[in-house]
Amino acid sequence: MSQIRELGYKDLPLGGKILDAGNSENYETGGWRTYVPVHDAEKCTNCLLCWIFCPDGAIFVKDGKWAGFDLKHCKGCGICAEQCPPKVKAITMVKEEK
């Protein structure tokens, strides 16, 4: 188990630089969301607009098809649901039950 210590302001890099590229996988950032996306596979046309527009990279794609949501990183913003074509609406946002 790795030890995490609190950083003081003197320990942080100047200018808010991110020194370790790709470190977002180390942090679960989806815990504060209020809404969670729900996918309807029967409606989905696999256009992947949800994947393209997701600002958190929280949509899994396998073999060119929607494969799931990464709820550890999904913030519940609803962009995926908004980008799903109006005639399809395969993604809806529902209040998350904790």
C-alpha positions as CSV (number, residue, x, y, z in Angstrom):
1,M,0.0,0.0,0.0
2,S,1.5,3.3,-1.0
3,Q,1.5,6.1,1.5
4,I,0.0,9.4,0.5
5,R,1.0,12.5,2.3
6,E,-0.5,15.9,2.3
7,L,1.4,18.4,0.2
8,G,2.0,21.9,1.6
9,Y,1.9,24.9,-0.7
10,K,5.7,24.9,-0.8
11,D,5.7,21.3,-2.2
12,L,3.5,22.1,-5.2
13,P,5.1,23.0,-8.5
14,L,4.9,26.6,-9.6
15,G,2.2,27.5,-12.1
16,G,0.1,24.4,-11.4
17,K,2.2,22.3,-13.7
18,I,1.4,18.6,-14.0
19,L,4.7,16.9,-13.8
20,D,3.5,13.3,-14.3
21,A,1.7,12.9,-17.6
22,G,-1.2,10.5,-17.5
23,N,-1.6,10.5,-13.7
24,S,-5.4,10.9,-13.8
25,E,-5.8,7.1,-13.6
26,N,-4.3,7.2,-10.1
27,Y,-7.2,9.3,-8.8
28,E,-10.9,8.5,-8.6
29,T,-12.6,11.7,-9.6
30,G,-16.2,10.6,-10.1
31,G,-17.2,10.4,-6.5
32,W,-18.8,13.8,-6.3
33,R,-21.3,13.5,-9.1
34,T,-25.0,13.8,-8.6
35,Y,-26.2,12.1,-11.9
36,V,-25.0,9.0,-13.5
37,P,-25.4,8.0,-17.2
38,V,-27.5,5.0,-18.1
39,H,-27.0,3.4,-21.5
40,D,-29.8,1.6,-23.5
41,A,-28.0,-0.9,-25.8
42,E,-31.2,-1.5,-27.8
43,K,-31.4,2.1,-28.9
44,C,-27.6,2.7,-29.4
45,T,-26.3,3.0,-33.0
46,N,-22.7,3.1,-31.9
47,C,-22.1,6.5,-33.5
48,L,-19.6,7.1,-30.6
49,L,-20.4,10.8,-30.3
50,C,-20.7,10.2,-26.6
51,W,-17.1,8.9,-26.5
52,I,-15.8,11.8,-28.7
53,F,-17.3,14.5,-26.5
54,C,-16.7,13.0,-23.1
55,P,-14.4,15.5,-21.3
56,D,-13.2,12.8,-18.9
57,G,-12.5,9.9,-21.2
58,A,-15.0,8.0,-19.1
59,I,-16.6,5.9,-21.9
60,F,-15.1,2.6,-22.9
61,V,-15.1,1.5,-26.6
62,K,-14.2,-2.0,-27.7
63,D,-14.1,-3.2,-31.3
64,G,-15.7,0.1,-32.5
65,K,-18.7,-0.1,-30.2
66,W,-19.8,1.4,-26.9
67,A,-18.6,-0.9,-24.1
68,G,-19.3,0.9,-20.8
69,F,-18.8,3.8,-18.5
70,D,-15.8,4.4,-16.3
71,L,-17.7,5.5,-13.2
72,K,-14.5,6.1,-11.3
73,H,-13.8,9.1,-13.6
74,C,-17.3,10.1,-14.8
75,K,-18.4,13.3,-13.2
76,G,-22.0,13.1,-14.3
77,C,-21.9,16.2,-16.5
78,G,-24.4,14.8,-19.0
79,I,-22.4,15.8,-22.1
80,C,-22.6,12.2,-23.4
81,A,-26.4,12.2,-23.1
82,E,-26.6,15.6,-24.8
83,Q,-24.5,14.5,-27.7
84,C,-26.4,11.3,-28.3
85,P,-28.5,12.0,-31.5
86,P,-32.0,13.3,-30.8
87,K,-33.7,10.4,-32.6
88,V,-31.6,7.8,-30.7
89,K,-31.3,9.1,-27.1
90,A,-29.6,5.9,-25.9
91,I,-28.1,7.7,-22.9
92,T,-30.1,9.2,-20.1
93,M,-28.9,10.8,-16.9
94,V,-30.5,9.6,-13.6
95,K,-30.0,10.7,-10.0
96,E,-27.3,8.5,-8.5
97,E,-28.2,6.5,-5.4
98,K,-25.3,6.3,-3.1
